[in-house]
Amino acid sequence: CRVMTILNRRDAADMSEMVPPEVRPKPAVPAKPAHVVPSSAHTPHGPGAGGPGSGGSTLLGYIGIDTIIEQMRKKTMKTGFDFNIMVVGHSGLGKSTLVNTLFKSQVSRKSAGWSRDEKIPKTVEIKSVSHVIEEGGVKMKLTIIDTPGFGDQINNNNCWEPIEKYINEQYEKFLKEEVNIARKKRIPDTRVHCCLYFISPTGHSLRQLDIEFMKHLSRVVNLIPVIAKSDTLTPDEKTDFKQRVRKELEICGIEFYPQKEFDEDTEDKSDNDKIREAMPFAVVGSDKEYQVNSKRVLGRKSPWGVVEVENPNHCEFSLLRDFLIRSHLQDLKEVTHNIHYETYRAKRLNDNGGLHPISTGVGDTQESNL
Amino acid sequence: MSKDFESRQWSQLDASDCGLLSPISPSRPKSPWGRFDPYDSQEDQDKEYVGFATLPNQVHRKSVKKGFDFTLMVAGESGLGKSTLVNSLFLTDLYKDRKLLNAEERITQTVEITKHTVDIEEKGVKLKLTIVDTPGFGDAVNNTECWKSVADYIDQQFEQYFRDESGLNRKNIQDNRVHCCLYFISPFGHGLRPLDVEFMKALHEKVNIVPVLAKADTLTPSEVKKKKLKIREEIEQYGIKIYQFPDCDSDEDEDFKQQDHELKESIPFAVIGSNTVVEAKGKRVRGRLYPWGIVEVENSAHCDFVKLRNMLVRTHMQDLKDVTRETHYENYRAQCIQSMTRMVVKERNRKYEMCFPFCLYSKLTRESGTDFPIPMVPGITDSETEKLIREKDEEVRHKIKRHMKTRSAIRHCFSRPWPLFHFLLMPPCLINQL
């Protein structure tokens, strides 16, 4: 039924963008929806693809509607898809290392010859790096947007403003493309799909800057708070800290991804509830491998032991990775497109009393229309 | 000279039957210093000494009776383990009733200064330890000048001591001056942050700063080394004067020199604190229990806690107090006195001019025969007269300026062969000046 809902939404959005299918772990066969009652004589052979429309009617033969999944898969593999992730946090919290660990390759700026001895910039800068990575025949254009200088100054008032501006600029770019008369077949999507916010593991509670930032940005982008360098916390401290952080987020009304209000059905809700209970994930990143019990693992070695990054007893990195990449990657993009982008679009339309399509393809000369 | 010594024969004393004689040499009274007696060895017994080598012992005894005091300040962002470290260092629980505020409550918090005092006694030696904490430091979004209240506090203590010292009753002066400031550097950054630099620069001439790398169990040994180097470089680059360990004398033994060198190389100390005792390899140690291992606080391979404790308590406590007294406090005192004198001189000059408003300055000094401003008419303080004084001040200043101008013009005139009738145009009093 998830597949069907995508098709419906596609109609509504006027086919302006091809929304690629989910990259969930491929189920062998979609489950039979409960309301299709097999008739005594003619049991549908294939999966009962009775969606909302057919409510109860039995199928007389196998049509092959389910092959749409395969077709979409093939298309996606050809075109590939893009994913934009932004990392925000004080310098030194291991953002670049974590991103490298997540995508198992040197994708962040850290590898691009950027020396770690650079001075802290005076204002928040936005730097983005793109890579194309491929796995199982599927190509992904991954863009990491880094924000050096965030929270590092003595006076950090409004340091989230450049970030908010950047995100809105990406929406604006997409909007302009959408509003064109002659539209591109596939609008390049530079919108930020996900923002990982790194919380410093003080063990006490959130800092004021954290709250201010998250308040402002949870409304424009999917925000995923993450506890950085969590090998500094013992298990008890970790649980206490997480509880305190969650409580504070609730008190301040900060809705991080997955947002409760966007849960579509009970299945989603229960899955997401479990995830929300476990957030914010306490992670450790590393790009070095060590030998532990005759296995090579990614980790950090100290005189007192080796912190294994992918060991769920040590840290929650694998939970984050599964959540971010293996199950909710597509959902992140959808929520960005259907909710955050639509909110921005609606605001723009209301503000300007209507958008006029730009006659030329480029549209930069006719700025006044918008 | 030696004859005099020889004439002092202890054997003249008849104290042999009083049990007051030392067991080694029956001709001498039993030394009150016991095994600390510098004259205890066999060969010393035969020589004649004055006996003042026992002075250090006497000083020691007096100070032990009086007890020691030490004020330690801890500064740094919240969540860096300051309280835990203090508790571990001194094996106390100073922060039992502390309530941690959450972020909402902390929005309106400014940097406070809190003091906790505890009396510790160990082997008969009493220590009155005061810990000065700075909650709220570096926690706000805008942290401009958040070190101001810390600097003000330190100055206040100096001022208090200065006043007490200049007072009449100096018997029981309470020394609240801050002897040492442990500044906690976050291990999550890449070296010093702008806030760290500003704080240390504002305070390095008021207090002994000992930088400390907090929560060092986050870092692997190579990361610790890299960070320490970077921090030391940055400290030099920004001209921050942290507490310098006194150089050891050239005649100390190699071991001591080696230790001293190691100590200097360990700055900033990478520390871990813990209030809990955990079981490790069958023995109980203070440490932190992780799923991947146990960090022992007192293991030098794990962190520099032992080095810091030794430095702070066992070897350099007195030196810290001395440097505070001799350098920081003296600087403060000198500055204070200088600014006071400047104020007094300015006041005097101003009131002097006010009192003689219509005369020219130089004429007056010539007449009075002295260059010093004459001490003034007291008590003119209300605002109207102040205004009058200021107006007169301005008039005098203008007159002086004009006078100086004409004087240089006249000199200029007379340096050239000008016709004489110009001379007649000048007012008589100015001619007088020439």
Contacts between the chains, C-beta under 8 A, distances in Angstrom:
chain1	res1	chain2	res2	distance
A	90	B	188	6.7
A	90	B	189	7.0
A	91	B	189	6.1
A	91	B	190	5.8
A	92	B	186	7.7
A	92	B	188	4.7
A	92	B	189	4.1
A	92	B	190	4.9
A	93	B	188	5.5
A	116	B	190	6.2
A	117	B	190	7.9
A	117	B	230	7.9
A	120	B	190	8.0
A	120	B	193	7.4
A	120	B	194	6.8
A	152	B	189	7.9
A	152	B	193	6.1
A	152	B	194	6.8
A	153	B	194	5.9
A	154	B	142	7.8
A	154	B	143	5.0
A	154	B	144	5.7
A	154	B	194	5.2
A	154	B	195	5.1
A	154	B	198	6.2
A	155	B	141	8.0
A	155	B	142	4.6
A	155	B	143	6.7
A	155	B	144	5.0
A	156	B	141	5.0
A	156	B	142	6.5
A	156	B	143	7.5
A	157	B	141	5.8
A	157	B	142	4.9
A	200	B	79	7.2
A	200	B	186	7.9
A	200	B	188	6.0
A	201	B	188	7.9
A	202	B	77	7.8
A	202	B	78	6.6
A	202	B	79	2.3
A	202	B	80	7.2
A	203	B	79	5.8
A	204	B	78	5.9
A	204	B	79	4.5
A	204	B	100	5.4
A	205	B	100	6.8
A	205	B	101	7.8
A	205	B	102	4.8
A	205	B	103	5.6
A	206	B	102	7.6
A	206	B	103	4.6
A	207	B	103	6.4
A	207	B	139	6.3
A	208	B	103	5.5
A	208	B	106	6.4
A	208	B	107	6.1
A	208	B	139	6.5
A	208	B	140	5.9
A	208	B	141	5.3
A	209	B	141	5.1
A	210	B	103	7.2
A	211	B	103	5.1
A	211	B	104	7.7
A	212	B	141	6.0
A	228	B	188	7.4
A	229	B	188	6.1
A	229	B	218	5.6
A	231	B	217	7.8
A	231	B	218	6.3
A	231	B	290	7.4
A	232	B	187	7.9
A	232	B	215	5.4
A	232	B	217	6.5
A	232	B	218	4.2
A	234	B	288	5.6
A	234	B	289	5.9
A	234	B	290	5.9
A	235	B	290	7.7
A	235	B	291	6.5
A	244	B	102	7.0
A	247	B	102	7.9
A	248	B	102	5.6
A	248	B	103	5.8
A	248	B	104	7.2
A	251	B	102	7.9
A	251	B	104	6.4
A	252	B	103	7.9
A	252	B	104	7.0
A	300	B	220	5.8
A	301	B	220	6.0
A	302	B	217	7.2
A	302	B	219	8.0
A	302	B	220	5.4
A	302	B	221	7.1
A	302	B	293	7.2
A	302	B	295	7.9
A	303	B	221	6.6
A	303	B	301	5.3
A	303	B	302	5.7
A	304	B	217	7.9
A	304	B	290	7.6
A	304	B	292	7.6
A	304	B	293	3.6
A	304	B	294	5.9
A	304	B	295	5.2
A	304	B	296	7.5
A	304	B	302	6.3
A	305	B	290	6.9
A	305	B	292	3.8
A	305	B	293	2.6
A	305	B	294	7.9
A	306	B	292	6.0
A	306	B	293	7.9
A	307	B	290	7.8
A	307	B	292	5.2
A	308	B	292	7.1
A	313	B	291	5.1
A	314	B	291	5.4
A	314	B	292	5.8
